[in-house]
Amino acid sequence: MDTSRRTLLKTIAGAGAAGLAPAATRTEIAIEGDRFLINGKPTYAGRSFRGMKIEGLLMNSRMVQGIFDDANPETRHRWAYPDTRRWDPERNVKEFLAAMPEWRRHGLLSFTINIQGGSPQGYSREQPWINNGFDANGNPRKDYLGRLDRILKKADELGMAPIVGCYYFGQDERLKDEAAVKRGVESMADWLLRQGYRNILLEVNNECNVRYDHAILRPDRVHALIQLASKVTLRGRRLYVSTSYGGNTVVKENVVRAADFVLMHGNGVKDPKRIYEMV
């Protein structure tokens, strides 16, 4: 066993020691042809919208800040609650968990959540806050995993299939090198499998065609990380893996060939017909 693999297993063992016991799961996501299935049945079976079939689709919402925190004392105050005048990641995750049943009641079957979150103030030229669920070497942080585990358990109970993302372009520079980026992807895939989750889709990074510092997170090479995550297995099982692109962008062939599903964003697209053309 090489040194990097030993480090990965040590990291996962540490997460287990933190009390994150494997889940007794009840929800399983699968892909069959061009359809998503949950527990063996097509999503939204028999449903249509304005004459268009939606069976097999996975309606999802971008909820990437469910495990958010900010380690930068210069920016942490920006997220303070009006009533307490301080930021509290525990309150944030509790309120996220409390809202999930209502999302599901309205038919939402999936949501995206990211280990490095997203911009907490919309589109941002600079992102000085530190919302990073990895250390500089790419090892997942236990506090982030703890919050994520609670959300994924709740999703499993509700019959939901979240998309778990690893990297965000405003935070990827906080990992020191490409080896750390690879370790982060492997570690997350391994942890999700060891936790027993069967309802998870893995997104290597959000919008690979934007301003990433690490070259392996950009369009020409990101397929290598998809392939890396796909090779992580546990008792013959692996995760479904992909990445996403920014709005109005057609997915490149290297990603289509490597990924299990395709994620295209519609931001910046004014004419719905353009989405049809992209697909």
ZADO-1210 file (C-alpha; in nm, 4 decimals, padded with zeros to 6 digits):
<atoms>
<atom x="00.0000" y="00.0000" z="00.0000" code="MET" pos="1"/>
<atom x="00.1482" y="00.3382" z="-00.0999" code="ASP" pos="2"/>
<atom x="00.1840" y="00.6325" z="00.1366" code="THR" pos="3"/>
<atom x="-00.1000" y="00.8362" z="-00.0146" code="SER" pos="4"/>
<atom x="-00.3441" y="00.5469" z="00.0240" code="ARG" pos="5"/>
<atom x="-00.2418" y="00.4947" z="00.3872" code="ARG" pos="6"/>
<atom x="-00.3000" y="00.8659" z="00.4503" code="THR" pos="7"/>
<atom x="-00.6452" y="00.8452" z="00.2936" code="LEU" pos="8"/>
<atom x="-00.7479" y="00.5477" z="00.5070" code="LEU" pos="9"/>
<atom x="-00.6120" y="00.7157" z="00.8179" code="LYS" pos="10"/>
<atom x="-00.8256" y="01.0207" z="00.7418" code="THR" pos="11"/>
<atom x="-01.1403" y="00.8140" z="00.6990" code="ILE" pos="12"/>
<atom x="-01.0694" y="00.6193" z="01.0164" code="ALA" pos="13"/>
<atom x="-01.0357" y="00.9501" z="01.1985" code="GLY" pos="14"/>
<atom x="-01.3764" y="01.0579" z="01.0755" code="ALA" pos="15"/>
<atom x="-01.5246" y="00.7341" z="01.2046" code="GLY" pos="16"/>
<atom x="-01.3627" y="00.7899" z="01.5410" code="ALA" pos="17"/>
<atom x="-01.5390" y="01.1262" z="01.5564" code="ALA" pos="18"/>
<atom x="-01.8692" y="00.9440" z="01.5968" code="GLY" pos="19"/>
<atom x="-01.9826" y="00.9410" z="01.2348" code="LEU" pos="20"/>
<atom x="-02.1174" y="00.5871" z="01.2325" code="ALA" pos="21"/>
<atom x="-02.2238" y="00.4259" z="00.9026" code="PRO" pos="22"/>
<atom x="-02.5872" y="00.4895" z="00.8238" code="ALA" pos="23"/>
<atom x="-02.8608" y="00.2263" z="00.8027" code="ALA" pos="24"/>
<atom x="-02.9894" y="00.3579" z="00.4727" code="THR" pos="25"/>
<atom x="-03.3358" y="00.3387" z="00.3206" code="ARG" pos="26"/>
<atom x="-03.2927" y="00.5406" z="-00.0031" code="THR" pos="27"/>
<atom x="-03.0952" y="00.4338" z="-00.3105" code="GLU" pos="28"/>
<atom x="-03.0369" y="00.6318" z="-00.6300" code="ILE" pos="29"/>
<atom x="-02.9746" y="00.4599" z="-00.9628" code="ALA" pos="30"/>
<atom x="-02.9390" y="00.5600" z="-01.3270" code="ILE" pos="31"/>
<atom x="-03.1043" y="00.3460" z="-01.5915" code="GLU" pos="32"/>
<atom x="-03.0598" y="00.4744" z="-01.9456" code="GLY" pos="33"/>
<atom x="-03.1734" y="00.8372" z="-01.9371" code="ASP" pos="34"/>
<atom x="-03.3770" y="00.8009" z="-01.6172" code="ARG" pos="35"/>
<atom x="-03.3042" y="00.8435" z="-01.2487" code="PHE" pos="36"/>
<atom x="-03.4564" y="00.5810" z="-01.0213" code="LEU" pos="37"/>
<atom x="-03.5070" y="00.5991" z="-00.6465" code="ILE" pos="38"/>
<atom x="-03.5488" y="00.2653" z="-00.4737" code="ASN" pos="39"/>
<atom x="-03.5946" y="00.0969" z="-00.8093" code="GLY" pos="40"/>
<atom x="-03.8757" y="00.3228" z="-00.9316" code="LYS" pos="41"/>
<atom x="-03.8478" y="00.6095" z="-01.1829" code="PRO" pos="42"/>
<atom x="-03.8661" y="00.9516" z="-01.0224" code="THR" pos="43"/>
<atom x="-04.1967" y="01.1336" z="-01.0731" code="TYR" pos="44"/>
<atom x="-04.3488" y="00.8196" z="-01.2261" code="ALA" pos="45"/>
<atom x="-04.6285" y="00.8990" z="-01.4684" code="GLY" pos="46"/>
<atom x="-04.5915" y="01.2743" z="-01.4162" code="ARG" pos="47"/>
<atom x="-04.5833" y="01.5430" z="-01.6837" code="SER" pos="48"/>
<atom x="-04.5639" y="01.9213" z="-01.6984" code="PHE" pos="49"/>
<atom x="-04.7382" y="02.1142" z="-01.9747" code="ARG" pos="50"/>
<atom x="-04.7499" y="01.8012" z="-02.1827" code="GLY" pos="51"/>
<atom x="-04.3829" y="01.7155" z="-02.1306" code="MET" pos="52"/>
<atom x="-04.2839" y="01.3995" z="-01.9478" code="LYS" pos="53"/>
<atom x="-04.0833" y="01.4587" z="-01.6320" code="ILE" pos="54"/>
<atom x="-04.0610" y="01.0938" z="-01.5292" code="GLU" pos="55"/>
<atom x="-03.7006" y="01.0006" z="-01.4640" code="GLY" pos="56"/>
<atom x="-03.5816" y="01.3568" z="-01.4019" code="LEU" pos="57"/>
<atom x="-03.4156" y="01.4617" z="-01.0768" code="LEU" pos="58"/>
<atom x="-03.5555" y="01.7989" z="-00.9733" code="MET" pos="59"/>
<atom x="-03.2971" y="01.9690" z="-00.7545" code="ASN" pos="60"/>
<atom x="-03.2222" y="02.2981" z="-00.5849" code="SER" pos="61"/>
<atom x="-02.8896" y="02.4660" z="-00.5148" code="ARG" pos="62"/>
<atom x="-02.8560" y="02.4616" z="-00.1344" code="MET" pos="63"/>
<atom x="-02.4767" y="02.4585" z="-00.1094" code="VAL" pos="64"/>
<atom x="-02.4457" y="02.6539" z="00.2169" code="GLN" pos="65"/>
<atom x="-02.5951" y="02.3943" z="00.4498" code="GLY" pos="66"/>
<atom x="-02.2593" y="02.3235" z="00.6146" code="ILE" pos="67"/>
<atom x="-02.1143" y="02.6729" z="00.5719" code="PHE" pos="68"/>
<atom x="-01.8645" y="02.8256" z="00.8119" code="ASP" pos="69"/>
<atom x="-01.6096" y="03.1051" z="00.7867" code="ASP" pos="70"/>
<atom x="-01.2663" y="03.0738" z="00.9460" code="ALA" pos="71"/>
<atom x="-01.1671" y="03.4279" z="00.8488" code="ASN" pos="72"/>
<atom x="-01.2182" y="03.6606" z="01.1489" code="PRO" pos="73"/>
<atom x="-01.2191" y="03.9587" z="00.9116" code="GLU" pos="74"/>
<atom x="-01.5308" y="03.8391" z="00.7270" code="THR" pos="75"/>
<atom x="-01.7097" y="03.6124" z="00.9752" code="ARG" pos="76"/>
<atom x="-01.9151" y="03.9020" z="01.1112" code="HIS" pos="77"/>
<atom x="-02.0837" y="03.9453" z="00.7717" code="ARG" pos="78"/>
<atom x="-02.2967" y="03.6372" z="00.8329" code="TRP" pos="79"/>
<atom x="-02.4113" y="03.7292" z="01.1853" code="ALA" pos="80"/>
<atom x="-02.7759" y="03.6589" z="01.2700" code="TYR" pos="81"/>
<atom x="-02.9779" y="03.9766" z="01.3386" code="PRO" pos="82"/>
<atom x="-03.1008" y="03.8531" z="01.6768" code="ASP" pos="83"/>
<atom x="-02.7715" y="03.7231" z="01.8197" code="THR" pos="84"/>
<atom x="-02.5269" y="03.9386" z="01.6220" code="ARG" pos="85"/>
<atom x="-02.2973" y="03.6442" z="01.5653" code="ARG" pos="86"/>
<atom x="-02.2539" y="03.3708" z="01.3085" code="TRP" pos="87"/>
<atom x="-02.3368" y="03.0158" z="01.4202" code="ASP" pos="88"/>
<atom x="-02.2745" y="02.7179" z="01.1859" code="PRO" pos="89"/>
<atom x="-02.4687" y="02.4908" z="01.4217" code="GLU" pos="90"/>
<atom x="-02.7775" y="02.7084" z="01.3996" code="ARG" pos="91"/>
<atom x="-02.7376" y="02.7168" z="01.0223" code="ASN" pos="92"/>
<atom x="-02.7379" y="02.3396" z="00.9882" code="VAL" pos="93"/>
<atom x="-03.0283" y="02.2989" z="01.2326" code="LYS" pos="94"/>
<atom x="-03.2411" y="02.5410" z="01.0325" code="GLU" pos="95"/>
<atom x="-03.1415" y="02.3615" z="00.7118" code="PHE" pos="96"/>
<atom x="-03.2499" y="02.0284" z="00.8596" code="LEU" pos="97"/>
<atom x="-03.5786" y="02.1755" z="00.9807" code="ALA" pos="98"/>
<atom x="-03.6616" y="02.3008" z="00.6294" code="ALA" pos="99"/>
<atom x="-03.5891" y="01.9770" z="00.4448" code="MET" pos="100"/>
<atom x="-03.9248" y="01.8015" z="00.5064" code="PRO" pos="101"/>
<atom x="-04.1074" y="02.0982" z="00.3535" code="GLU" pos="102"/>
<atom x="-03.8902" y="02.0823" z="00.0408" code="TRP" pos="103"/>
<atom x="-03.9703" y="01.7148" z="00.0080" code="ARG" pos="104"/>
<atom x="-04.3407" y="01.7772" z="00.0649" code="ARG" pos="105"/>
<atom x="-04.3365" y="02.0033" z="-00.2393" code="HIS" pos="106"/>
<atom x="-04.1812" y="01.7298" z="-00.4534" code="GLY" pos="107"/>
<atom x="-03.8120" y="01.8196" z="-00.4395" code="LEU" pos="108"/>
<atom x="-03.6055" y="01.5012" z="-00.4648" code="LEU" pos="109"/>
<atom x="-03.2526" y="01.6426" z="-00.4714" code="SER" pos="110"/>
<atom x="-03.0361" y="01.9392" z="-00.3736" code="PHE" pos="111"/>
<atom x="-02.6723" y="02.0302" z="-00.4173" code="THR" pos="112"/>
<atom x="-02.4508" y="02.0820" z="-00.1157" code="ILE" pos="113"/>
<atom x="-02.0806" y="02.1595" z="-00.1420" code="ASN" pos="114"/>
<atom x="-01.7859" y="02.0980" z="00.0906" code="ILE" pos="115"/>
<atom x="-01.6544" y="02.4419" z="-00.0074" code="GLN" pos="116"/>
<atom x="-02.0011" y="02.5945" z="-00.0366" code="GLY" pos="117"/>
<atom x="-02.0517" y="02.8784" z="-00.2820" code="GLY" pos="118"/>
<atom x="-02.0407" y="03.2541" z="-00.2645" code="SER" pos="119"/>
<atom x="-02.2528" y="03.3572" z="00.0366" code="PRO" pos="120"/>
<atom x="-02.3267" y="03.6964" z="-00.1193" code="GLN" pos="121"/>
<atom x="-02.4123" y="03.6059" z="-00.4776" code="GLY" pos="122"/>
<atom x="-02.1669" y="03.6737" z="-00.7583" code="TYR" pos="123"/>
<atom x="-01.8389" y="03.7942" z="-00.6066" code="SER" pos="124"/>
<atom x="-01.5193" y="03.9203" z="-00.7701" code="ARG" pos="125"/>
<atom x="-01.3164" y="03.8252" z="-00.4624" code="GLU" pos="126"/>
<atom x="-01.3947" y="03.5711" z="-00.1919" code="GLN" pos="127"/>
<atom x="-01.1825" y="03.6436" z="00.1170" code="PRO" pos="128"/>
<atom x="-01.3954" y="03.4303" z="00.3483" code="TRP" pos="129"/>
<atom x="-01.2647" y="03.0829" z="00.4332" code="ILE" pos="130"/>
<atom x="-01.5378" y="02.8251" z="00.3847" code="ASN" pos="131"/>
<atom x="-01.3242" y="02.5201" z="00.3253" code="ASN" pos="132"/>
<atom x="-01.4163" y="02.1697" z="00.4389" code="GLY" pos="133"/>
<atom x="-01.0651" y="02.0441" z="00.3587" code="PHE" pos="134"/>
<atom x="-00.7294" y="02.1143" z="00.5154" code="ASP" pos="135"/>
<atom x="-00.4407" y="02.2278" z="00.2933" code="ALA" pos="136"/>
<atom x="-00.3505" y="01.8648" z="00.2185" code="ASN" pos="137"/>
<atom x="-00.7008" y="01.7729" z="00.1014" code="GLY" pos="138"/>
<atom x="-00.8127" y="01.5879" z="00.4129" code="ASN" pos="139"/>
<atom x="-01.1815" y="01.6504" z="00.4977" code="PRO" pos="140"/>
<atom x="-01.2380" y="01.8421" z="00.8205" code="ARG" pos="141"/>
<atom x="-01.4320" y="01.6578" z="01.0890" code="LYS" pos="142"/>
<atom x="-01.6599" y="01.9505" z="01.1749" code="ASP" pos="143"/>
<atom x="-01.7733" y="01.9800" z="00.8130" code="TYR" pos="144"/>
<atom x="-01.8207" y="01.6049" z="00.7822" code="LEU" pos="145"/>
<atom x="-02.0271" y="01.6058" z="01.0991" code="GLY" pos="146"/>
<atom x="-02.2668" y="01.8671" z="00.9668" code="ARG" pos="147"/>
<atom x="-02.2806" y="01.7002" z="00.6248" code="LEU" pos="148"/>
<atom x="-02.3534" y="01.3613" z="00.7797" code="ASP" pos="149"/>
<atom x="-02.6590" y="01.4970" z="00.9604" code="ARG" pos="150"/>
<atom x="-02.7970" y="01.6453" z="00.6386" code="ILE" pos="151"/>
<atom x="-02.7357" y="01.3290" z="00.4381" code="LEU" pos="152"/>
<atom x="-02.9014" y="01.1145" z="00.7051" code="LYS" pos="153"/>
<atom x="-03.2073" y="01.3387" z="00.6944" code="LYS" pos="154"/>
<atom x="-03.2134" y="01.3234" z="00.3147" code="ALA" pos="155"/>
<atom x="-03.2014" y="00.9452" z="00.3302" code="ASP" pos="156"/>
<atom x="-03.4942" y="00.9402" z="00.5738" code="GLU" pos="157"/>
<atom x="-03.6961" y="01.1661" z="00.3417" code="LEU" pos="158"/>
<atom x="-03.6252" y="00.9679" z="00.0267" code="GLY" pos="159"/>
<atom x="-03.4060" y="01.2395" z="-00.1251" code="MET" pos="160"/>
<atom x="-03.0885" y="01.1984" z="-00.3322" code="ALA" pos="161"/>
<atom x="-02.8464" y="01.4893" z="-00.2764" code="PRO" pos="162"/>
<atom x="-02.5649" y="01.5948" z="-00.5087" code="ILE" pos="163"/>
<atom x="-02.2530" y="01.6371" z="-00.2932" code="VAL" pos="164"/>
<atom x="-01.9931" y="01.8705" z="-00.4428" code="GLY" pos="165"/>
<atom x="-01.6275" y="01.8864" z="-00.3443" code="CYS" pos="166"/>
<atom x="-01.4799" y="02.2110" z="-00.4781" code="TYR" pos="167"/>
<atom x="-01.5830" y="02.5693" z="-00.5469" code="TYR" pos="168"/>
<atom x="-01.3721" y="02.8136" z="-00.7473" code="PHE" pos="169"/>
<atom x="-01.3686" y="03.0718" z="-00.4707" code="GLY" pos="170"/>
<atom x="-01.2004" y="02.8310" z="-00.2278" code="GLN" pos="171"/>
<atom x="-00.9994" y="02.5713" z="-00.4250" code="ASP" pos="172"/>
<atom x="-00.6801" y="02.7753" z="-00.3841" code="GLU" pos="173"/>
<atom x="-00.6836" y="02.6849" z="-00.0148" code="ARG" pos="174"/>
<atom x="-00.5572" y="02.3374" z="-00.1064" code="LEU" pos="175"/>
<atom x="-00.1819" y="02.3526" z="-00.1505" code="LYS" pos="176"/>
<atom x="-00.1285" y="02.1468" z="-00.4667" code="ASP" pos="177"/>
<atom x="-00.2759" y="01.9030" z="-00.7175" code="GLU" pos="178"/>
<atom x="-00.2009" y="01.6056" z="-00.4956" code="ALA" pos="179"/>
<atom x="-00.4175" y="01.7631" z="-00.2256" code="ALA" pos="180"/>
<atom x="-00.7012" y="01.8175" z="-00.4740" code="VAL" pos="181"/>
<atom x="-00.6874" y="01.4508" z="-00.5726" code="LYS" pos="182"/>
<atom x="-00.6762" y="01.3430" z="-00.2100" code="ARG" pos="183"/>
<atom x="-00.9855" y="01.5480" z="-00.1338" code="GLY" pos="184"/>
<atom x="-01.1880" y="01.3823" z="-00.4100" code="VAL" pos="185"/>
<atom x="-01.0733" y="01.0332" z="-00.3131" code="GLU" pos="186"/>
<atom x="-01.1353" y="01.0990" z="00.0546" code="SER" pos="187"/>
<atom x="-01.4884" y="01.2237" z="00.0005" code="MET" pos="188"/>
<atom x="-01.5806" y="00.9331" z="-00.2272" code="ALA" pos="189"/>
<atom x="-01.4371" y="00.6881" z="00.0241" code="ASP" pos="190"/>
<atom x="-01.6086" y="00.8521" z="00.3210" code="TRP" pos="191"/>
<atom x="-01.9496" y="00.8583" z="00.1513" code="LEU" pos="192"/>
<atom x="-01.9204" y="00.4902" z="00.0654" code="LEU" pos="193"/>
<atom x="-01.8036" y="00.3940" z="00.4145" code="ARG" pos="194"/>
<atom x="-02.0917" y="00.5846" z="00.5680" code="GLN" pos="195"/>
<atom x="-02.3189" y="00.3487" z="00.3788" code="GLY" pos="196"/>
<atom x="-02.5011" y="00.6113" z="00.1753" code="TYR" pos="197"/>
<atom x="-02.6639" y="00.4857" z="-00.1437" code="ARG" pos="198"/>
<atom x="-02.8574" y="00.8018" z="-00.2233" code="ASN" pos="199"/>
<atom x="-02.5642" y="01.0256" z="-00.3205" code="ILE" pos="200"/>
<atom x="-02.4416" y="01.1696" z="-00.6494" code="LEU" pos="201"/>
<atom x="-02.0890" y="01.3178" z="-00.6398" code="LEU" pos="202"/>
<atom x="-02.0017" y="01.6437" z="-00.8169" code="GLU" pos="203"/>
<atom x="-01.6244" y="01.6951" z="-00.8344" code="VAL" pos="204"/>
<atom x="-01.6531" y="02.0722" z="-00.8639" code="ASN" pos="205"/>
<atom x="-01.9052" y="02.3430" z="-00.9333" code="ASN" pos="206"/>
<atom x="-01.8772" y="02.4975" z="-01.2812" code="GLU" pos="207"/>
<atom x="-01.5406" y="02.3643" z="-01.3922" code="CYS" pos="208"/>
<atom x="-01.5119" y="02.6265" z="-01.6682" code="ASN" pos="209"/>
<atom x="-01.4675" y="02.9227" z="-01.4338" code="VAL" pos="210"/>
<atom x="-01.1683" y="03.0675" z="-01.2450" code="ARG" pos="211"/>
<atom x="-01.0117" y="02.7655" z="-01.0742" code="TYR" pos="212"/>
<atom x="-00.6526" y="02.7921" z="-00.9501" code="ASP" pos="213"/>
<atom x="-00.5739" y="02.4216" z="-00.9848" code="HIS" pos="214"/>
<atom x="-00.5510" y="02.3150" z="-01.3497" code="ALA" pos="215"/>
<atom x="-00.6960" y="01.9707" z="-01.2819" code="ILE" pos="216"/>
<atom x="-01.0261" y="02.1360" z="-01.1855" code="LEU" pos="217"/>
<atom x="-01.0591" y="02.3051" z="-01.5270" code="ARG" pos="218"/>
<atom x="-01.2411" y="02.1668" z="-01.8351" code="PRO" pos="219"/>
<atom x="-00.9469" y="02.0083" z="-02.0149" code="ASP" pos="220"/>
<atom x="-00.8421" y="01.7933" z="-01.7197" code="ARG" pos="221"/>
<atom x="-01.1363" y="01.7644" z="-01.4814" code="VAL" pos="222"/>
<atom x="-01.2327" y="01.4288" z="-01.6327" code="HIS" pos="223"/>
<atom x="-00.9257" y="01.2846" z="-01.4560" code="ALA" pos="224"/>
<atom x="-01.0854" y="01.3625" z="-01.1190" code="LEU" pos="225"/>
<atom x="-01.4149" y="01.2091" z="-01.2300" code="ILE" pos="226"/>
<atom x="-01.2272" y="00.8935" z="-01.3240" code="GLN" pos="227"/>
<atom x="-01.0346" y="00.9011" z="-00.9957" code="LEU" pos="228"/>
<atom x="-01.3527" y="00.9211" z="-00.7881" code="ALA" pos="229"/>
<atom x="-01.5172" y="00.6498" z="-00.9977" code="SER" pos="230"/>
<atom x="-01.2347" y="00.4108" z="-00.9123" code="LYS" pos="231"/>
<atom x="-01.3010" y="00.4398" z="-00.5383" code="VAL" pos="232"/>
<atom x="-01.5076" y="00.1347" z="-00.4472" code="THR" pos="233"/>
<atom x="-01.6333" y="-00.0457" z="-00.1394" code="LEU" pos="234"/>
<atom x="-01.7528" y="-00.4040" z="-00.1663" code="ARG" pos="235"/>
<atom x="-01.7954" y="-00.3624" z="-00.5400" code="GLY" pos="236"/>
<atom x="-01.9975" y="-00.0421" z="-00.5180" code="ARG" pos="237"/>
<atom x="-01.8999" y="00.3064" z="-00.6330" code="ARG" pos="238"/>
<atom x="-02.0653" y="00.6464" z="-00.6569" code="LEU" pos="239"/>
<atom x="-02.2177" y="00.8118" z="-00.9630" code="TYR" pos="240"/>
<atom x="-01.9780" y="01.0976" z="-01.0459" code="VAL" pos="241"/>
<atom x="-01.9795" y="01.4117" z="-01.2602" code="SER" pos="242"/>
<atom x="-01.8932" y="01.7825" z="-01.2662" code="THR" pos="243"/>
<atom x="-02.0895" y="02.0878" z="-01.3778" code="SER" pos="244"/>
<atom x="-02.0428" y="02.3775" z="-01.6187" code="TYR" pos="245"/>
<atom x="-02.1450" y="02.7399" z="-01.5957" code="GLY" pos="246"/>
<atom x="-02.4549" y="02.8699" z="-01.7690" code="GLY" pos="247"/>
<atom x="-02.4782" y="02.8678" z="-02.1489" code="ASN" pos="248"/>
<atom x="-02.1922" y="02.6175" z="-02.1809" code="THR" pos="249"/>
<atom x="-02.2029" y="02.2862" z="-02.3638" code="VAL" pos="250"/>
<atom x="-02.0291" y="02.0001" z="-02.1831" code="VAL" pos="251"/>
<atom x="-01.7009" y="01.8865" z="-02.3396" code="LYS" pos="252"/>
<atom x="-01.6568" y="01.5362" z="-02.4773" code="GLU" pos="253"/>
<atom x="-01.3943" y="01.4362" z="-02.2196" code="ASN" pos="254"/>
<atom x="-01.6455" y="01.4913" z="-01.9386" code="VAL" pos="255"/>
<atom x="-01.9334" y="01.3259" z="-02.1237" code="VAL" pos="256"/>
<atom x="-01.7206" y="01.0136" z="-02.1697" code="ARG" pos="257"/>
<atom x="-01.6025" y="01.0014" z="-01.8064" code="ALA" pos="258"/>
<atom x="-01.9165" y="01.1089" z="-01.6185" code="ALA" pos="259"/>
<atom x="-02.2201" y="00.9045" z="-01.5186" code="ASP" pos="260"/>
<atom x="-02.4552" y="01.2005" z="-01.5653" code="PHE" pos="261"/>
<atom x="-02.4294" y="01.5529" z="-01.7066" code="VAL" pos="262"/>
<atom x="-02.4864" y="01.8767" z="-01.5137" code="LEU" pos="263"/>
<atom x="-02.5494" y="02.1942" z="-01.7149" code="MET" pos="264"/>
<atom x="-02.6419" y="02.5219" z="-01.5489" code="HIS" pos="265"/>
<atom x="-02.8960" y="02.7634" z="-01.6914" code="GLY" pos="266"/>
<atom x="-02.7756" y="03.0862" z="-01.5320" code="ASN" pos="267"/>
<atom x="-02.7186" y="03.3584" z="-01.7903" code="GLY" pos="268"/>
<atom x="-02.9503" y="03.1950" z="-02.0447" code="VAL" pos="269"/>
<atom x="-03.2438" y="03.4203" z="-02.1355" code="LYS" pos="270"/>
<atom x="-03.4136" y="03.2072" z="-02.4013" code="ASP" pos="271"/>
<atom x="-03.5379" y="02.8639" z="-02.2831" code="PRO" pos="272"/>
<atom x="-03.4784" y="02.7326" z="-02.6350" code="LYS" pos="273"/>
<atom x="-03.1056" y="02.7674" z="-02.5712" code="ARG" pos="274"/>
<atom x="-03.1275" y="02.5065" z="-02.2951" code="ILE" pos="275"/>
<atom x="-03.2872" y="02.2700" z="-02.5465" code="TYR" pos="276"/>
<atom x="-03.0029" y="02.3393" z="-02.7917" code="GLU" pos="277"/>
<atom x="-02.7408" y="02.2741" z="-02.5233" code="MET" pos="278"/>
<atom x="-02.8929" y="01.9386" z="-02.4361" code="VAL" pos="279"/>
</atoms>
